[in-house]
Amino acid sequence: MIPKDIMLDDDMDLLIQGNDLVLGESTHQHQKILIMVDKGEFKENITRGVGALRYAEMHNPESLMREIRQEFIADGMIVNSLSWNDGNLEIDANYDSKS
């Protein structure tokens, strides 16, 4: 099942159009949130999150990609590929459409 959720803008604020919250396909939004938040930030599940800023000083993209892969799988995604190209993280992962 493709997830639908309340959408956020680029600054992670609620996206509002015509005085209404915007609903939409949220896979990429979920991915971004999982990558950004650190473990302990989700009260409901304190073991979730990558905390990508912790990896910024490590200069070890392999560790970052391993952590991202594990978090995406734990969230129910199928990870087809993750790659680090010229300082950019490229993600091909989606939620299992059979769920």
VMD Tcl script that draws the C-alpha trace (Angstrom):
set ca {
  {0.00 0.00 0.00}
  {1.39 3.38 -0.97}
  {1.43 5.63 2.10}
  {-0.59 8.83 2.17}
  {0.03 11.41 4.84}
  {-0.17 15.09 5.67}
  {2.49 16.70 3.51}
  {5.33 18.92 4.69}
  {7.14 21.63 2.76}
  {10.92 21.80 2.23}
  {11.35 23.37 5.68}
  {9.40 20.48 7.25}
  {6.42 22.74 8.06}
  {2.85 21.70 7.33}
  {1.98 22.25 3.68}
  {-1.20 24.31 3.46}
  {-3.07 25.27 0.31}
  {-6.33 27.20 0.39}
  {-6.50 27.01 4.20}
  {-6.38 23.18 4.06}
  {-3.71 20.66 4.91}
  {-2.36 18.91 1.83}
  {-2.53 15.12 1.71}
  {-0.32 13.15 -0.64}
  {1.96 10.23 -1.35}
  {4.53 10.38 1.42}
  {7.25 7.80 0.73}
  {9.97 10.39 0.07}
  {8.84 12.45 3.04}
  {9.07 9.39 5.32}
  {12.54 8.64 3.96}
  {13.73 12.18 4.61}
  {12.37 12.17 8.15}
  {13.93 8.78 8.96}
  {17.30 9.97 7.67}
  {17.21 13.27 9.54}
  {15.93 12.27 12.99}
  {18.23 10.79 15.59}
  {17.45 7.77 17.70}
  {15.35 8.80 20.68}
  {13.45 11.57 18.88}
  {10.39 9.42 18.20}
  {8.70 9.02 21.55}
  {6.70 6.03 20.29}
  {9.82 4.15 19.16}
  {13.10 5.46 20.54}
  {15.24 3.09 18.48}
  {14.13 4.57 15.12}
  {16.02 7.12 13.06}
  {19.38 7.46 11.36}
  {20.63 10.82 12.63}
  {22.56 11.61 9.45}
  {24.27 14.63 11.02}
  {26.25 12.24 13.23}
  {27.76 10.73 10.09}
  {28.74 14.06 8.51}
  {32.01 14.28 10.40}
  {32.83 10.60 9.98}
  {33.40 10.81 6.21}
  {32.13 7.25 6.00}
  {29.21 7.05 3.58}
  {29.17 3.24 3.78}
  {28.17 3.35 7.46}
  {25.51 5.95 6.71}
  {24.07 3.90 3.85}
  {24.06 0.74 5.98}
  {22.11 2.55 8.71}
  {19.66 4.03 6.18}
  {19.09 0.60 4.62}
  {18.37 -0.94 8.04}
  {15.95 1.84 9.02}
  {14.07 1.72 5.71}
  {13.68 -2.06 5.94}
  {12.49 -1.77 9.56}
  {9.90 0.77 8.36}
  {8.56 -1.70 5.77}
  {10.34 -0.51 2.64}
  {11.97 -2.60 -0.04}
  {15.40 -1.10 -0.74}
  {16.41 -1.64 -4.35}
  {19.54 0.49 -4.21}
  {21.37 3.16 -2.23}
  {24.39 4.92 -3.65}
  {26.64 7.84 -2.84}
  {27.55 9.84 -5.97}
  {29.48 13.11 -5.88}
  {28.28 13.86 -2.36}
  {24.64 13.03 -3.14}
  {22.67 10.17 -1.70}
  {20.58 8.41 -4.34}
  {17.72 6.29 -3.03}
  {15.57 3.71 -4.77}
  {13.28 2.37 -2.04}
  {9.53 2.05 -1.73}
  {6.98 0.53 0.58}
  {5.87 -2.98 -0.30}
  {2.75 -2.47 -2.42}
  {1.36 -5.85 -1.32}
  {0.95 -4.75 2.31}
}
mol new
graphics top color blue
foreach p $ca { graphics top sphere $p radius 0.5 }
foreach p [lrange $ca 0 end-1] q [lrange $ca 1 end] { graphics top cylinder $p $q radius 0.2 }
display resetview
